[in-house]
Amino acid sequence: MVAHRIALIPGDGIGQEVTPAATRVLDVVGKRHGITFEHDEFDWSCARYRELGAMMPEDGLDRIRHHDAIFLGAVGHPSVPDHVSLWGLLIPIRRSFRQYVNLRPIKVFEGLESPVRRAVAGEVDLVVVRENVEGEYSEIGGRFNRGFPEEMAVQEAVFTRAGVTRVVDFAFSLARQRRGGLTSATKSNGIVHTLPFWDELVAERAESFPDVSPVSEHIDALCAKVVLDPARFDVIVGSNLFGDILSDLTAAVAGGIGIAPAANLNPEREFPSMFEPVHGSAPDIAGQGVANPLGAIWTAALMLDHLGHPEAAAEVEQAIAAVLARTRVRTPDLGGTATTEDFTSTVLEFLGS
């Protein structure tokens, strides 16, 4: 038996509902492959912030530093400003644990129609690699002359050679393992310093990967091309902001943001990596039992693969694909009437068979 200790942070809203679905799937597939999971649950959330004034305790990072992985359900509630909830929990984990790769795979599954005409099952299979700890989401900047007519805000983007190089190398390596195509998202025609620097480093690193075909696309044109011809893309790498936008866009192309998984990776494995579905806390449907657990379940598959169990991860993904291709079980966001429990149970049935 192989045992893994997971820091479980259900968080807010539907995170509380989809996280148990993911852990049930992990337990079932783990049993078949000789893997056990010990889940240490933490109540870090906006509810905790409202009660105690902090998303997590001061020693929170130390409490989860030695876990094998972190599984996060969702963060956010209307009662707490987004910048407070994110910078109080999600971003400190990403940055303190050097999770500089945000990995977001996207597929169009058979049986789940895309709103995009040319997004066909079996043809759209891409990965967005997002730089996750610097770029446009830096802490450098501030506000000046608050309350006066000349009030201003300054936000600095930070692109370092080390930060860009390591995420670009990861993307090139991933493209080499897949179909050999890499698209770099840029805007160097309008952003005069940081994005030309990004382009230079992508071109520099391309020399070490002669078997990968890199293409550079301006972000505005790239978004249009993702919609018009999503099957052309293999691996897309972008800065923190561009990767954030592209990952939600590609999720929508695949059929809905509720199905999309994500991994925040520390590739060197010096720290635990964190896994989270893309959909957010969805407070408008929280507590109704209709949240789509597909994104969380697929995220669990990403975690399995990262922990060294690719066969188990493949079985989970195959079970998801079977539910979509062979049944009409769909949660409301996908046009159906199934509950979170209905969808989870159906996945478990296929996983068991």
C-alpha positions in Angstrom: 0.0 0.0 0.0 1.1 3.5 -0.8 -0.2 6.2 1.6 -0.6 9.9 0.9 -1.5 12.7 3.3 -3.6 15.4 1.7 -4.4 18.8 3.2 -8.1 19.3 2.4 -9.4 22.8 2.2 -13.1 22.7 1.1 -13.3 26.5 1.4 -16.4 28.4 0.4 -19.7 27.9 -1.4 -19.8 24.8 -3.6 -16.3 23.9 -2.6 -17.9 22.3 0.4 -20.1 20.2 -2.0 -17.6 19.1 -4.7 -14.7 18.3 -2.4 -16.4 15.3 -0.9 -17.1 14.0 -4.4 -13.5 14.2 -5.3 -12.4 12.4 -2.1 -14.9 9.6 -2.6 -13.5 9.1 -6.1 -10.0 9.0 -4.8 -10.9 6.5 -2.1 -12.5 4.1 -4.7 -9.8 4.3 -7.3 -7.1 4.2 -4.6 -8.5 1.0 -3.2 -8.1 -0.8 -6.5 -4.5 0.5 -6.9 -3.2 0.0 -3.4 -3.3 3.7 -2.5 -4.7 5.2 0.7 -5.4 8.8 1.4 -5.4 10.5 4.8 -7.3 13.8 4.6 -6.5 16.5 7.1 -9.4 19.0 6.7 -8.9 22.7 7.4 -11.7 25.2 7.7 -9.9 28.1 6.0 -12.5 30.2 4.3 -14.4 33.4 4.1 -16.5 32.1 7.0 -13.4 31.9 9.1 -12.4 35.4 8.0 -15.8 36.8 9.1 -15.4 35.1 12.5 -11.7 35.5 13.2 -10.5 38.2 10.8 -8.1 35.9 8.8 -8.6 33.3 6.0 -6.2 31.0 7.8 -4.1 31.1 11.0 -0.7 32.7 11.1 1.0 29.3 11.1 -1.3 27.9 8.4 1.5 27.4 5.8 3.6 25.5 8.4 0.6 23.2 9.1 0.4 22.0 5.5 4.0 22.3 4.4 4.7 18.6 4.8 1.6 17.2 3.2 2.0 15.3 -0.1 -0.5 17.6 -1.8 -3.2 20.2 -1.1 -6.7 19.9 -2.4 -8.7 23.2 -2.4 -12.5 23.3 -3.1 -13.1 27.0 -3.8 -12.5 30.5 -2.3 -14.8 33.5 -2.2 -18.0 34.9 -0.8 -19.8 38.2 -1.5 -19.4 39.3 2.1 -15.6 39.3 1.7 -13.8 41.3 -1.0 -12.1 39.1 -3.5 -8.7 40.6 -3.0 -9.0 39.8 0.7 -9.9 36.2 0.2 -7.4 35.5 -2.5 -4.5 37.2 -0.9 -5.3 35.7 2.4 -5.3 32.1 1.3 -4.8 31.1 -2.3 -2.0 33.4 -3.3 0.2 32.9 -0.2 0.0 29.1 -0.7 1.0 29.5 -4.4 3.9 31.8 -3.7 5.3 30.4 -0.5 5.3 26.9 -1.9 6.8 28.0 -5.3 3.8 26.7 -7.3 4.9 28.6 -10.3 3.1 26.5 -12.9 -0.7 26.6 -13.1 -1.7 23.7 -15.3 -5.2 23.7 -16.9 -6.0 20.9 -19.4 -9.0 21.2 -21.6 -10.8 18.6 -23.7 -14.1 18.5 -25.6 -15.7 15.2 -24.4 -18.0 13.1 -26.5 -21.6 13.7 -25.3 -20.9 17.2 -24.1 -21.6 19.7 -26.8 -19.5 22.8 -27.0 -21.1 26.2 -27.6 -18.3 26.7 -30.2 -19.2 25.2 -33.6 -15.7 23.9 -34.5 -15.0 22.5 -31.1 -15.4 18.8 -31.8 -15.0 15.9 -29.4 -11.7 14.0 -30.0 -10.2 17.0 -31.7 -9.9 19.7 -29.0 -7.3 18.6 -26.5 -5.0 21.4 -25.2 -3.3 22.6 -22.0 -2.9 26.1 -20.8 0.3 26.6 -18.8 0.1 29.8 -16.8 2.9 31.5 -15.0 1.5 31.5 -11.5 3.6 33.6 -9.0 4.7 36.9 -10.7 3.8 38.8 -13.8 0.9 41.2 -13.6 -0.3 39.9 -10.2 2.6 41.4 -8.3 2.3 43.1 -4.9 4.3 46.1 -6.1 2.3 49.4 -6.4 -0.1 51.4 -4.3 -2.7 54.1 -4.1 -2.1 57.8 -3.9 -4.2 60.9 -3.1 -7.2 58.8 -1.9 -10.4 60.7 -2.0 -9.1 63.6 -4.1 -9.8 64.3 -7.8 -6.3 63.3 -8.7 -6.5 60.0 -6.9 -4.4 57.3 -8.6 -3.4 53.6 -8.5 -0.2 52.1 -9.6 0.3 48.4 -10.2 3.6 47.1 -11.4 4.1 43.9 -13.5 7.2 41.9 -12.6 8.8 39.6 -15.1 12.1 38.0 -14.1 14.4 35.9 -16.2 14.2 33.1 -13.7 10.4 33.2 -13.5 9.8 33.3 -17.2 12.4 30.8 -18.1 11.3 28.1 -15.7 7.6 28.2 -16.8 8.5 28.4 -20.4 10.8 25.4 -20.0 8.0 23.5 -18.4 5.7 24.3 -21.3 8.2 23.3 -23.9 8.8 20.0 -22.0 5.1 19.3 -21.9 4.7 20.1 -25.6 7.5 17.6 -26.3 5.6 14.9 -24.5 2.4 15.7 -26.3 2.0 16.7 -30.0 5.0 19.1 -30.2 3.1 22.4 -30.6 3.6 25.4 -28.4 1.8 28.8 -28.6 3.2 31.7 -26.6 0.7 34.4 -25.6 2.1 37.9 -25.8 1.3 41.5 -26.5 4.7 42.9 -27.3 3.3 45.3 -29.9 1.6 47.3 -27.2 3.3 46.5 -23.9 6.8 47.8 -24.5 9.0 46.3 -21.8 7.7 43.1 -20.2 6.3 41.3 -23.2 9.2 41.9 -25.6 11.3 40.4 -22.7 8.9 37.5 -22.5 9.3 37.0 -26.3 13.1 37.1 -26.1 13.2 34.4 -23.4 10.7 32.1 -25.3 12.9 32.4 -28.4 16.0 31.8 -26.3 14.6 28.6 -24.7 13.2 27.3 -28.0 16.8 26.5 -29.1 16.9 23.8 -26.4 13.7 22.2 -27.8 14.3 21.7 -31.5 11.6 19.1 -31.7 8.9 21.6 -30.5 7.3 24.1 -33.0 6.8 27.4 -31.1 4.4 30.1 -32.4 3.9 33.6 -30.8 0.4 35.1 -30.8 -0.8 38.4 -29.5 -3.4 37.8 -26.8 -6.3 39.5 -28.5 -5.8 37.6 -31.8 -5.1 34.4 -29.8 -8.5 34.6 -28.0 -10.2 34.9 -31.3 -8.4 31.9 -32.8 -9.1 29.8 -29.8 -12.8 30.4 -30.5 -12.6 30.0 -34.2 -10.3 27.0 -34.4 -9.6 25.5 -30.9 -8.4 22.2 -32.3 -5.2 23.8 -33.7 -3.8 24.3 -30.2 -1.7 21.9 -28.2 0.1 23.8 -25.3 -0.4 27.5 -24.7 1.9 29.3 -22.3 1.2 32.7 -21.0 1.9 35.2 -18.2 -0.2 35.2 -15.0 -2.9 37.5 -16.4 -3.0 36.1 -20.0 -2.9 32.5 -18.7 -5.8 33.3 -16.3 -7.9 34.7 -19.1 -7.1 31.9 -21.6 -7.9 29.1 -19.1 -11.4 30.4 -18.5 -11.9 31.0 -22.2 -10.8 27.5 -23.1 -13.0 26.0 -20.4 -16.0 27.7 -21.9 -15.0 26.4 -25.3 -15.0 22.9 -23.9 -18.5 23.2 -22.6 -18.5 25.1 -19.3 -16.3 26.4 -16.6 -17.7 23.9 -14.2 -15.8 21.0 -15.8 -12.3 22.5 -15.8 -9.6 21.3 -13.5 -6.4 23.0 -12.4 -3.1 22.2 -10.7 -0.7 24.6 -9.0 2.6 22.8 -9.4 5.9 23.0 -7.7 7.7 20.9 -10.4 10.8 20.4 -8.2 8.6 18.9 -5.5 10.4 20.9 -2.8 6.9 21.9 -1.5 3.4 20.4 -1.9 1.5 21.2 -5.0 -2.1 22.4 -4.8 -5.1 21.2 -6.9 -8.3 23.1 -7.4 -11.2 23.1 -9.8 -11.5 26.3 -11.8 -15.2 27.1 -11.2 -14.9 29.1 -8.0 -17.3 29.2 -5.1 -20.5 29.9 -7.1 -22.5 31.4 -4.1 -25.6 31.7 -6.3 -26.1 27.9 -6.2 -24.3 27.0 -3.0 -26.2 24.7 -0.7 -28.7 23.5 -3.4 -26.9 20.2 -4.1 -26.7 20.9 -7.8 -23.0 21.9 -8.2 -21.1 20.1 -10.9 -18.4 17.9 -9.3 -16.8 17.1 -12.7 -14.1 19.8 -12.3 -13.2 18.6 -8.8 -13.1 14.9 -9.9 -10.9 15.7 -12.9 -8.7 17.8 -10.6 -8.4 14.7 -8.3 -7.1 12.8 -11.4 -4.5 15.5 -11.9 -3.4 15.0 -8.3 -3.2 11.3 -8.8 -0.9 11.7 -11.7 1.3 14.2 -9.9 1.6 11.8 -7.0 2.9 9.1 -9.3 -0.2 7.1 -10.2 -0.9 7.7 -13.9 -2.9 4.5 -14.4 -5.3 5.5 -11.6 -5.6 9.0 -12.9 -6.4 7.7 -16.4 -9.2 5.5 -14.9 -10.8 8.5 -13.3 -10.7 10.5 -16.5 -12.1 7.5 -18.5 -14.9 7.2 -16.0 -15.7 10.9 -16.5 -15.7 10.4 -20.3 -17.9 7.4 -20.0 -20.5 9.2 -18.0 -20.7 12.0 -20.6 -20.6 9.7 -23.6 -23.0 6.9 -22.4 -25.5 8.6 -20.1 -27.7 11.6 -19.9 -26.6 12.5 -16.3 -25.9 16.2 -16.4 -26.0 18.9 -13.7 -28.0 22.1 -14.4 -24.9 24.0 -15.7 -24.6 21.4 -18.4 -28.3 21.5 -19.3 -29.5 18.6 -17.1 -31.3 18.0 -13.9 -28.9 15.8 -12.0 -27.7 16.6 -8.5 -24.1 16.6 -7.3 -24.8 13.2 -5.7 -26.3 11.9 -9.0 -23.3 12.8 -11.0 -20.8 11.6 -8.4 -22.5 8.2 -8.0 -22.6 7.7 -11.7 -18.9 8.3 -12.0 -18.3 5.9 -9.2 -20.4 3.2 -11.0 -18.3 3.5 -14.1 -15.1 3.6 -12.0 -16.1 0.4 -10.2 -16.8 -1.4 -13.5 
